[in-house]
Amino acid sequence: MKKQLIEILKKNKKIIIIEAIMCIILRVILLINPMFYSNAVNNISNSNFKNAIIILIAYLGSVSLYKIIEYIRHNTFYNVYNSIYKGCTEIGIKSTYNNSNFSLSRFNISQYINIMNTDIDTISSFFANSIYRIVQLAEFIFIYYYFFKTDLLIFSITIITSIIVFLFITIFGNKIQIFNTTRKEDFDKKTGSINNYFVGISDIKGFNIGKRLNKDINKSADKYTASNAKYNVLYNTINIIAVYVFQLLRLFVFIYGVYQISKGNMKLGVILIIYDYYQKIIDNFSLVSTLNLEYKNLGVSLERFNKLFEYAHEEEKNDDENHKNLKGNIEFKNILYGYRHDPILSNFSVKYKTNNIYGITGKTGSGKTGVFDLLMKMNSPIEGVITIDGINIDLINDYTYYNLVSVVKQNPFFFEDSIKNNLVLAGNDFDDIVAVCKEIGFHDRIMGLEKGYDTIISNESNIFSTPEKNLLGIIRVILKDTKIYMFDEVIETLDNDCLKKVMKALQKRKKNHTIFIITRNKRILRQVDEITLLDEGEVVDVGTHTDLTENSDLYSEI
């Protein structure tokens, strides 16, 4: 994550420099302004009213300039914040894509959403605000130097107090970090319970468990509000104590200044500058203490965000010309996949040649879907190699590889968009979409809708039945026209007419393609060229429907 953040900051170097310049100008004006009215007061005390008026006019101009620069600075700040936020979001999405399904299984949906929202906001805010905070630290140095030149006692007391307060903030900052971690975990759980309630509302009503789940949600909300209160109370208490200490010190210095004025050792204007600078110390220390606490929060957010990078492989953006024109001959060599003590596939070795439709079948839990997980590079085997045309699939970059393979499972995912746009994702023009829908027998169903192909669909919409959604997923894969097709127990969900049309379409396309169908449906299996029979993660037989019917008791039982 550190490397990616540096790249984001380098990419936005220009707007960061502009923001830094605006911050410097603002803080310089704030340091100069007290000197204007200090000199004005001294001139008034000496009855030099003309000079006092000139100084006050200059002071008014300085204040006006400050407001103009402040307006510009608000814009430059959000330019920096937005750039970092967009950059973090982009690398978060890329890292999600570059993770295996197994790696992503470590996250629940609420945790992932909060990482991509609240944690990215924390990271972006910290670095965008850091520019202003760094300038404020430089301002501290100037103020301390002014105190040193003005009065050694004021300087010494201020330095000692600053060190004590800073140590106090640092010590309690560790406690803040612990509270913040707990708060974020509780927020993840609360978000998860609310998400589950919304997604599962139909089943919740069906089982009449609303009241019980309401109690669970309220418990998670209570837990979050309690941990959030602990965090914020401690956070604000630290700031209140730090500010209070400096306010007491400012009062002491003011009394000391009055004493020095009475002795003729200090002018009224000087004590006014010191009083104003103490207010800046209070403001700055409040912000610096916030920076320390935000740094602790940043550590929590970075730790959570880093989980997306731990197992993500590097993205390869360009097509690999050496592997672009593969034929689609696949071989699994001595595959061990899953856990060693309880593998999904074990000693799995089999060859598949292009121009064929292959069936993969077996009882529930026999490892069928594991074959597709490996072919889609969703996970990696513990042992063994998978090759296409003799090339290890791990050596084929993802950009090229996912133009070679495609899969459809039951209940395929659809974006909340039109039917046309969901099918255009496969990379075809509208004429191709219509042609395939007609071939599969779904065109009339779509045109029967009020808006036809422009009808908005989503995962939750009930416009189509589950089999119709599955058919739409099959159409999308056919449109993609990859070398390797995979259908995971989805074709058998169709009615007889659609099933026949889909199988006919696949027979028509099997030339120069390798097609896999996971199914236990004999109507489908008798139409494939070869069947791989699995049991407990191992290949127990290979052959046609006729061969296996005659020679395999296990196949007959399925």
C-alpha positions in Angstrom: 0.0 0.0 0.0 2.9 2.3 0.7 4.2 2.0 -2.8 0.7 2.7 -4.3 0.2 5.8 -2.1 3.5 7.2 -3.1 2.5 6.7 -6.8 -0.8 8.5 -6.2 1.0 11.4 -4.5 3.6 11.7 -7.3 0.8 11.6 -9.9 -0.8 14.6 -8.2 2.4 16.5 -7.4 1.2 19.7 -9.1 -2.0 20.1 -7.1 -0.2 19.2 -3.9 2.4 21.9 -4.5 -0.4 24.4 -5.2 -2.2 23.4 -1.9 1.1 23.8 0.0 1.6 27.3 -1.4 -1.9 28.3 -0.4 -1.4 26.9 3.1 1.9 28.8 3.5 0.4 32.1 2.4 -2.5 31.6 4.8 -0.4 30.9 7.8 2.1 33.7 7.0 -0.8 36.2 6.8 -2.1 34.9 10.2 1.4 35.5 11.7 1.7 39.0 10.2 -1.8 40.2 11.2 -1.2 40.5 15.0 1.8 42.7 14.2 -0.4 45.2 12.3 -2.8 45.9 15.3 0.1 45.7 17.7 1.8 48.5 15.9 -1.5 50.3 15.6 -2.0 50.1 19.4 1.5 51.3 20.1 1.0 54.3 17.7 -2.3 55.1 19.3 -0.6 55.0 22.8 2.0 57.4 21.4 -0.8 59.7 20.0 0.5 58.9 16.4 -3.0 58.5 15.0 -2.2 59.0 11.3 0.2 56.1 11.3 -2.3 54.0 13.3 -4.9 54.6 10.6 -2.5 53.7 7.8 -1.6 50.5 9.7 -5.2 49.6 10.3 -6.0 50.1 6.6 -3.1 47.7 5.7 -4.5 45.3 8.3 -7.9 45.4 6.6 -6.2 44.6 3.3 -4.4 41.7 4.9 -7.6 40.3 6.3 -9.3 40.6 2.9 -6.4 38.9 1.2 -6.6 36.1 3.8 -10.3 35.4 3.0 -9.6 35.3 -0.7 -6.7 32.8 -0.2 -8.8 30.8 2.2 -11.5 30.4 -0.4 -8.9 29.3 -3.0 -7.4 26.9 -0.5 -10.7 25.1 0.2 -10.8 24.3 -3.5 -7.2 23.1 -3.7 -7.7 21.0 -0.5 -10.6 19.1 -2.1 -8.6 18.7 -5.3 -6.0 16.9 -3.3 -8.5 14.9 -1.3 -10.5 13.9 -4.3 -7.4 12.8 -6.2 -6.2 10.6 -3.3 -9.8 9.2 -2.8 -10.2 8.3 -6.4 -6.7 6.8 -6.6 -7.3 4.7 -3.5 -10.7 3.6 -4.8 -9.1 2.6 -8.1 -6.3 0.5 -6.6 -8.8 -1.0 -4.2 -11.0 -2.2 -7.1 -8.0 -3.5 -9.0 -6.7 -5.4 -6.0 -10.2 -6.9 -5.5 -10.1 -8.1 -9.1 -6.6 -9.4 -8.7 -7.5 -11.5 -5.6 -8.6 -15.1 -5.7 -12.0 -16.1 -4.4 -10.3 -17.8 -1.5 -8.5 -14.6 -0.5 -11.6 -12.5 -0.8 -13.5 -15.0 1.4 -11.6 -13.5 4.4 -13.9 -10.4 4.0 -17.6 -10.2 4.7 -19.5 -7.8 2.5 -19.9 -5.1 5.3 -16.2 -5.1 6.1 -15.3 -4.8 2.4 -17.8 -1.9 1.9 -16.5 -0.1 5.0 -12.9 -0.5 3.8 -13.8 0.9 0.4 -15.7 3.8 1.9 -14.8 4.9 5.5 -11.2 3.6 5.4 -10.4 5.2 2.1 -12.0 8.4 3.5 -9.7 8.2 6.5 -6.6 7.7 4.4 -7.5 10.5 1.9 -8.4 13.0 4.7 -5.1 12.3 6.6 -2.9 12.9 3.6 -4.9 15.9 2.3 -4.8 17.5 5.7 -1.1 16.7 6.3 0.0 19.5 4.0 -1.7 22.1 6.2 -0.5 20.4 9.4 3.1 20.5 8.2 2.9 24.2 7.6 1.4 24.6 11.1 4.4 22.8 12.5 6.6 25.3 10.8 4.4 28.0 12.3 5.2 26.6 15.8 8.9 27.1 15.2 8.4 30.7 14.2 6.2 31.4 17.3 8.7 29.7 19.7 11.5 31.7 18.1 9.5 34.9 18.6 9.0 34.0 22.3 12.7 33.3 22.6 13.6 36.7 21.3 10.9 38.4 23.4 11.2 36.8 26.8 13.3 33.8 27.9 10.9 32.9 30.7 7.8 32.8 28.4 9.8 30.7 25.9 11.0 28.2 28.5 7.6 27.7 30.1 5.9 27.3 26.7 8.4 24.7 25.5 8.2 22.6 28.7 4.4 22.7 28.6 4.3 21.8 24.9 6.5 18.8 25.5 4.4 17.6 28.5 1.1 18.0 26.5 2.6 16.2 23.4 3.7 13.3 25.5 0.3 13.1 27.1 -1.4 13.1 23.7 1.0 10.4 22.4 0.5 8.0 25.4 -3.3 8.2 25.2 -3.1 8.0 21.4 -2.3 4.3 21.7 -5.5 3.8 23.7 -7.4 5.7 21.0 -6.0 3.3 18.3 -7.4 0.3 20.3 -10.8 1.9 20.7 -10.9 2.8 17.0 -10.1 -0.7 15.9 -13.0 -2.0 18.1 -15.3 0.7 16.8 -14.6 -0.2 13.2 -15.1 -3.9 13.8 -18.4 -3.2 15.6 -19.4 -0.9 12.7 -18.6 -3.8 10.2 -20.9 -6.1 12.2 -23.7 -3.6 12.4 -23.5 -2.9 8.6 -23.4 -6.6 7.9 -26.6 -7.3 10.0 -28.4 -4.4 8.3 -27.3 -5.6 4.9 -28.5 -9.2 5.7 -31.8 -7.9 6.9 -32.4 -5.9 3.7 -31.3 -8.7 1.3 -33.1 -11.4 3.1 -36.3 -9.5 3.9 -38.5 -11.9 1.9 -37.2 -15.0 3.9 -37.4 -13.1 7.1 -41.1 -12.4 6.6 -41.6 -16.0 5.3 -40.1 -17.5 8.5 -41.7 -14.8 10.7 -38.4 -14.0 12.4 -38.5 -10.3 12.1 -38.7 -9.6 15.9 -35.8 -11.9 16.7 -33.6 -10.3 14.0 -34.6 -6.8 15.2 -33.2 -7.7 18.6 -30.0 -8.9 17.0 -29.7 -5.7 14.9 -30.4 -3.6 18.0 -27.7 -5.5 19.9 -25.1 -4.8 17.2 -26.2 -1.1 17.1 -25.9 -0.9 20.9 -22.4 -2.4 20.7 -21.3 0.0 18.0 -22.7 3.1 19.7 -21.0 2.1 23.0 -17.6 1.6 21.3 -18.1 4.7 19.2 -18.9 6.7 22.4 -15.8 5.3 24.1 -13.7 6.4 21.2 -15.1 9.9 20.8 -15.2 10.6 24.6 -11.5 9.8 24.9 -10.7 11.6 21.7 -12.4 14.8 22.8 -11.2 14.5 26.4 -7.6 14.5 25.2 -8.2 17.6 23.1 -10.1 19.4 25.9 -7.3 18.8 28.4 -4.6 19.9 25.9 -6.5 23.1 25.1 -7.3 23.8 28.8 -3.6 23.5 29.8 -2.6 26.1 27.2 -5.4 28.4 28.1 -4.2 28.4 31.7 -0.7 29.1 30.4 -1.9 31.9 28.2 -3.6 33.5 31.2 -0.4 33.2 33.3 1.6 34.7 30.4 -0.9 37.6 30.1 -0.6 38.4 33.8 3.2 38.1 33.6 3.1 40.5 30.6 1.0 43.0 32.5 3.6 42.9 35.3 6.4 43.5 32.7 4.5 46.4 31.2 4.1 47.9 34.7 7.9 47.7 35.1 8.5 49.2 31.7 10.1 46.0 30.3 7.4 45.3 27.7 5.2 47.3 25.4 1.4 46.8 25.2 1.6 45.8 21.5 4.1 43.0 22.3 1.8 41.4 24.9 -1.1 41.6 22.4 1.1 39.7 19.9 2.0 37.1 22.5 -1.6 36.7 23.5 -2.7 36.2 19.9 0.2 33.8 19.2 -0.9 31.7 22.2 -4.3 31.4 20.7 -2.6 30.1 17.6 -0.6 27.6 19.7 -3.9 26.5 21.2 -5.5 26.1 17.8 -2.4 24.5 16.3 -1.9 22.1 19.2 -5.5 21.1 19.0 -4.9 20.3 15.3 -1.5 18.7 15.9 -3.0 16.5 18.7 -5.8 15.6 16.2 -3.0 14.7 13.7 -1.5 12.4 16.2 -4.8 10.7 16.9 -5.6 10.6 13.2 -2.3 9.0 12.6 -3.4 6.2 14.9 -6.6 6.0 13.0 -4.7 6.0 9.7 -2.7 2.9 11.0 -6.0 1.1 11.6 -7.4 2.0 8.1 -4.2 1.1 6.3 -4.0 -2.3 8.1 -7.5 -3.1 7.0 -6.9 -1.7 3.4 -3.7 -3.7 3.2 -5.6 -6.9 3.4 -6.7 -6.3 -0.2 -3.0 -6.3 -1.2 -1.7 -9.3 0.8 -2.6 -12.0 -1.8 -3.4 -10.0 -4.9 -1.2 -10.7 -7.8 0.2 -7.9 -9.9 -2.1 -6.6 -12.7 -0.9 -7.1 -16.3 -2.5 -4.5 -18.5 -1.6 -5.5 -22.0 -2.5 -8.4 -24.2 0.1 -11.1 -24.4 0.7 -11.6 -28.1 2.5 -15.0 -27.5 -0.5 -16.5 -25.9 -3.3 -14.7 -27.8 -4.0 -17.4 -30.4 -4.2 -20.5 -28.3 -6.4 -23.4 -29.6 -7.8 -24.5 -26.2 -6.3 -27.9 -25.6 -6.3 -28.3 -21.8 -4.5 -30.6 -19.5 -4.7 -31.1 -15.7 -1.5 -32.7 -14.4 -1.5 -34.3 -10.9 -3.7 -31.6 -9.3 -4.1 -31.4 -5.6 -6.6 -28.6 -4.8 -8.3 -27.5 -1.5 -6.9 -28.6 1.9 -4.3 -31.4 2.1 -6.3 -33.2 4.8 -9.6 -32.7 2.9 -8.9 -31.9 -0.8 -11.6 -30.9 -3.3 -9.5 -32.5 -6.1 -6.8 -35.1 -5.5 -4.5 -36.7 -8.1 -6.6 -35.1 -10.7 -5.1 -35.7 -14.2 -7.1 -35.4 -17.4 -6.8 -34.0 -21.0 -9.3 -32.1 -23.0 -9.0 -31.4 -26.7 -10.5 -28.5 -28.6 -13.5 -29.1 -31.0 -15.3 -31.1 -28.3 -18.1 -30.7 -25.7 -17.2 -32.3 -22.4 -19.5 -33.2 -19.6 -18.2 -33.3 -16.0 -20.4 -35.2 -13.6 -20.5 -36.8 -10.2 -22.4 -36.8 -6.9 -22.7 -33.7 -4.8 -19.4 -32.8 -3.3 -17.4 -34.8 -5.8 -15.3 -31.8 -6.9 -17.0 -30.8 -10.1 -17.1 -27.0 -9.4 -13.5 -27.1 -8.3 -12.5 -27.9 -11.9 -14.1 -24.6 -13.0 -12.6 -22.6 -10.1 -9.2 -23.7 -11.3 -9.8 -23.1 -14.9 -11.1 -19.6 -14.1 -8.0 -19.0 -12.0 -10.2 -18.1 -9.0 -7.9 -20.2 -6.8 -4.6 -22.1 -7.3 -3.9 -25.8 -6.8 -1.6 -26.8 -3.9 0.2 -29.2 -6.3 0.2 -29.8 -10.0 -0.1 -27.8 -13.2 -2.9 -26.8 -15.6 -1.9 -26.1 -19.2 -3.5 -24.7 -22.3 -1.7 -25.9 -25.5 1.2 -27.0 -23.2 1.5 -23.5 -21.5 1.1 -23.2 -17.8 -2.0 -21.0 -17.3 -0.1 -19.1 -14.5 2.2 -17.8 -17.3 -0.6 -16.3 -19.3 -1.5 -12.8 -18.1 -5.0 -12.3 -16.9 -5.9 -9.7 -19.6 -5.2 -12.4 -22.2 -6.5 -15.3 -20.2 -10.0 -13.9 -19.5 -10.4 -13.4 -23.2 -9.9 -17.1 -23.6 -12.3 -18.4 -21.0 -15.8 -17.7 -19.7 -18.2 -19.3 -17.3 -21.9 -19.1 -16.3 -23.3 -20.5 -13.1 -26.8 -20.6 -11.7 -28.2 -17.2 -10.7 -25.7 -15.2 -12.8 -24.9 -11.6 -11.8 -26.5 -8.7 -13.6 -25.8 -5.0 -13.3 -28.7 -2.7 -12.7 -28.9 -1.6 -16.3 -30.8 -2.5 -19.5 -30.9 -6.0 -20.9 -29.0 -4.7 -23.9 -26.2 -3.1 -21.8 -25.8 -6.3 -19.7 -25.3 -8.3 -22.9 -23.1 -5.7 -24.6 -20.6 -6.4 -21.8 -19.7 -9.5 -23.8 -18.3 -7.1 -26.5 -20.9 -7.5 -29.2 -23.0 -5.1 -31.2 -26.7 -5.0 -30.9 -27.3 -7.1 -34.1 -25.3 -9.9 -32.7 -27.3 -9.8 -29.5 -30.6 -10.0 -31.3 -29.3 -12.8 -33.5 -28.2 -15.0 -30.6 -31.4 -14.3 -28.6 -33.4 -15.4 -31.6 -31.3 -18.5 -32.0 -31.8 -19.5 -28.4 -35.5 -18.5 -28.5 -35.5 -15.6 -26.0 -36.0 -12.7 -28.4 -39.8 -12.8 -28.3 -39.8 -12.9 -24.5 -37.6 -9.8 -24.4 -39.7 -8.0 -27.0 -42.8 -8.8 -25.1 -41.6 -6.4 -22.4 -42.7 -2.8 -22.6 -39.2 -1.5 -23.3 -37.8 -4.6 -24.9 -34.0 -4.7 -24.8 -34.0 -1.4 -23.0 -35.8 -2.9 -20.0 -33.8 -2.3 -16.7 -32.9 -5.5 -14.9 -30.8 -6.3 -11.8 -30.1 -9.3 -9.5 -33.2 -8.4 -7.4 -35.6 -7.7 -10.2 -38.5 -10.2 -10.7 -39.0 -9.4 -14.4 -37.5 -12.8 -15.3 -37.9 -16.2 -13.6 -34.7 -17.9 -12.3 -34.5 -20.2 -15.4 -34.9 -17.1 -17.6 -32.1 -15.3 -15.8 -29.9 -18.4 -16.2 -30.7 -18.4 -19.9 -29.7 -14.7 -20.2 -26.4 -15.6 -18.5 -25.9 -18.4 -21.1 -26.6 -16.0 -23.9 -24.1 -13.5 -22.5 -21.4 -16.2 -22.5 -22.2 -17.4 -26.0 -21.9 -13.8 -27.2 -18.5 -13.5 -25.6 -17.3 -16.3 -27.9 -14.2 -17.3 -26.0 -12.2 -20.4 -26.9 -13.3 -22.1 -23.7 -16.9 -22.2 -22.5 -17.9 -23.4 -19.0 -21.5 -24.1 -17.9 -21.9 -24.9 -14.2 -25.2 -26.8 -13.6 -27.1 -24.1 -15.4 -28.3 -25.7 -18.6 -30.5 -28.2 -16.8 -32.5 -25.4 -15.2 -34.0 -24.6 -18.6 -37.3 -25.9 -20.0 -37.0 -28.7 -22.6 -37.4 -26.3 -25.6 -34.7 -23.9 -24.4 -32.4 -26.7 -23.4 -32.6 -28.2 -26.9 -31.9 -24.8 -28.5 -28.9 -24.1 -26.2 -27.4 -27.6 -26.9 -27.9 -27.1 -30.6 -26.2 -23.7 -30.4 -23.2 -25.3 -28.5 -22.9 -28.1 -31.1 -22.8 -25.5 -33.8 -20.0 -23.6 -32.0 -17.9 -26.5 -30.8 -15.5 -26.2 -33.7 -12.3 -24.4 -32.5 -13.8 -24.3 -29.0 -13.5 -26.4 -25.9 -16.9 -26.6 -24.1 -17.4 -27.9 -20.5 -20.8 -28.6 -19.0 -21.1 -29.6 -15.3 -24.4 -31.5 -15.0 -26.0 -34.7 -13.7 -28.8 -34.4 -16.3 -28.7 -37.4 -18.6 -30.5 -35.6 -21.4 -27.5 -33.2 -21.6 -24.8 -35.9 -20.9 -25.9 -38.1 -23.8 -25.2 -35.1 -26.2 -21.6 -34.4 -25.1 -18.6 -36.0 -26.7 -16.9 -37.2 -23.6 -17.8 -37.4 -19.9 -15.4 -37.1 -16.9 -16.9 -38.9 -13.9 -15.7 -37.7 -10.5 -16.0 -39.2 -7.1 -14.5 -37.7 -3.9 -12.3 -35.4 -6.0 -10.8 -38.0 -8.2 -11.4 -39.1 -11.8 -13.0 -42.6 -11.6 -14.0 -43.0 -15.2 -13.9 -41.3 -18.6 -16.1 -42.1 -21.6 -19.3 -41.4 -23.6 -22.8 -41.6 -22.1 -23.2 -45.1 -23.6 -19.8 -46.3 -22.3 -20.5 -45.2 -18.8 -24.1 -46.4 -18.7 -22.8 -49.9 -19.6 -19.7 -50.0 -17.5 -20.1 -47.7 -14.4 -22.5 -48.4 -11.5 -21.7 -44.9 -10.1 -22.8 -43.2 -13.3 -26.0 -45.2 -13.3 -26.7 -44.0 -9.8 -26.4 -40.3 -10.7 
